[in-house]
Amino acid sequence: MASLARPRAAVVGLAGTAFGAEEIALFRDRPPAGLILFARNVADPAQLRALTAAARDLLGEDLPILIDQEGGRVARLRPPHWPAFPPAADFAGLPEAAARANAALLGLACRAVGLDVVCAPVLDLRLPGAHAVIGDRAFSADPAEVARLGRAWIEGLHQAGCIPVVKHVPGHGRALVDSHLDLPHVAVDRDALAEDCAPFAALAGTGAWAMTAHILYEAFDPRHPATLSHEVIGRVIRRAIGFEGVLVTDDLGMKALRGAPGALAQHAIAAGCDLALHCSGVLSETAEVLADCPALSDAAAARMAEARAVAAAAYQPFLDAAVLAGLRDSHLAAAA
């Protein structure tokens, strides 16, 4: 691998199942701090291992490669090549050991193909009357139950050697619209919002990354959604919640946010996010984000290194490919 410029403070998507020549040229010129993969990037385990290996050959062996793999509706790795994991809601009331083991196996499936940052667990509350975009992706409506199972989930992913990303701080559970399609406004007072923040506060020191919510919380900042709000990030996420780890935006391409991708990336980093996430894989958009996004800060790089060290220290070597093979074989036999 040739020497690269300092990474931009961005995590970006890829167009397909292998690098295109224009992507390679762009990333050599303006390397991102990480990549995120989706179903469009996945064909089978051998292809995916080759893609993640090529990514690290191009961008460095410590390159974080993210994937949304919660289980249930949100899963980029699916049968027949990977097991179908249940949604978070199925674990409500179960012992922590069940959530921990499930997350460890899910993490192992990711790690086996070179994916080391898993965007889970969801720490939002599953509240009645809210939009179904969260729904069974959340553990419970009870903040204590969410924190209990969320901690187990984080521990399981760490045991698999993966870095978890809790979402969507400071809480998506009260949104009445889908932030993929429009900007939710949450109008409840700070006391109610304290319940939403509670699971994130309880797990703030676990070594996980956190992903912001594209939501406007009127009690916190009546002008800007959390992702773009210096007030929410500084006063709420960093101080009140006490989160000091890597803070990554939700996808800047979602329709909750208005503006050009590069300008949004600049705004998010200026507001206090460590990393701007842009997922489309459209080369022109990726190029704009990498052109406009500032370089990764020393503070963000240190937070990323700390999260990696926590996962490495927690890794349980007994979780190996043989365990995953047995799980896959059991899944395929049950489906036959």
C-alpha positions, 0 to 999 in steps of 0.5 A, a space after each residue: 500500500 502506498 503512503 496515503 494522505 491523512 484520512 478525511 473525517 468521513 465513512 463512505 459507501 461503495 458502489 458495488 461488489 468490488 472497487 471500481 478504478 475511479 473509486 480507487 483513484 479517489 480514495 488514494 487521493 482523499 482517503 476516507 476514515 472508514 467504509 460502510 457496506 450494504 447489500 449491494 456490496 455483498 454476493 457471498 462470503 468469498 467475495 466479501 472477504 476479498 472486498 474487505 481485504 482489498 479495502 484494507 490493502 488500499 486504505 490501511 490495516 486498521 481501516 474500520 469497515 461498518 455494516 448495519 447488522 442488527 438482526 430482524 429487518 435490518 440485516 445486510 448479511 442474509 441467508 442462504 450464506 448467513 444465519 437469520 438473526 432475530 430482532 432486538 424486541 425478541 430478547 425483552 425479558 430474557 436473560 442477558 446471556 441470551 442477548 450476549 450470545 446472540 450478539 457474539 454470534 452475529 459479530 462473529 459472522 461479521 468478523 469472519 468476512 472482515 467487517 469489524 464495526 457493527 451498527 448495533 444495538 439500537 438503544 432507542 425506546 420502543 414507544 407506543 404511537 411512534 413511527 414503526 421505523 424503530 419498532 422491533 429494532 428496539 428492546 423495550 419501552 423501559 429505559 432500564 431494560 434497554 440498558 440491561 440488554 444493550 449492555 449484554 449486546 455490546 459485550 457480545 459484539 466485543 467478545 467477537 472482536 467487533 466494535 459496536 455502534 449504539 444508535 440513535 443518540 440521544 433517542 429516536 423513540 419518540 419520532 412520529 415520522 421516518 427520518 429516512 423520508 423527513 425531519 422528525 420534530 420531537 416537542 416533549 420537555 427535557 424531563 421526558 427526553 431524559 428517559 430517552 437519554 438514559 440508556 445511552 448514559 448508562 452505556 456511555 463508557 463501554 467503548 462503543 461508538 454512537 450514531 446520532 439521530 437526525 431529529 430536531 429536539 425542540 427542548 434542546 435546540 429548536 433550530 437544528 437536528 441533533 446531527 448538526 447541533 453544537 448544542 445537542 452534541 456538546 451539552 447533551 451527548 458529550 456532557 449530560 449523557 457523558 459519551 466520550 467515544 467516537 460519534 458518527 452521524 447517521 447517513 447524511 443522505 437521508 431526507 431528514 437533512 437538507 443540503 449538499 452532502 459535502 456541506 452537511 459533512 462540514 456542518 456535522 463535523 463542526 457541530 462536534 461529530 467525529 465522523 460524517 457518514 455518507 452511504 449512497 456509494 454514488 461516486 460524485 456524492 462520495 467525491 464531494 463529501 471527501 473533498 469538503 469534509 475536514 481531515 480526521 482530528 487527532 481527538 477523533 483518531 484517538 477515540 477510534 484507537 481506544 474503541 479498537 483497543 477495547 474490542 481487542 481486549 474483550 475478544 474471546 478466541 474460542 469464538 472461531 470459524 468453527 462456531 460460525 460454521 456450526 451455526 450456519 449448518 444448523 440454520 440451513 438444516 432448519 430451513 430445509 
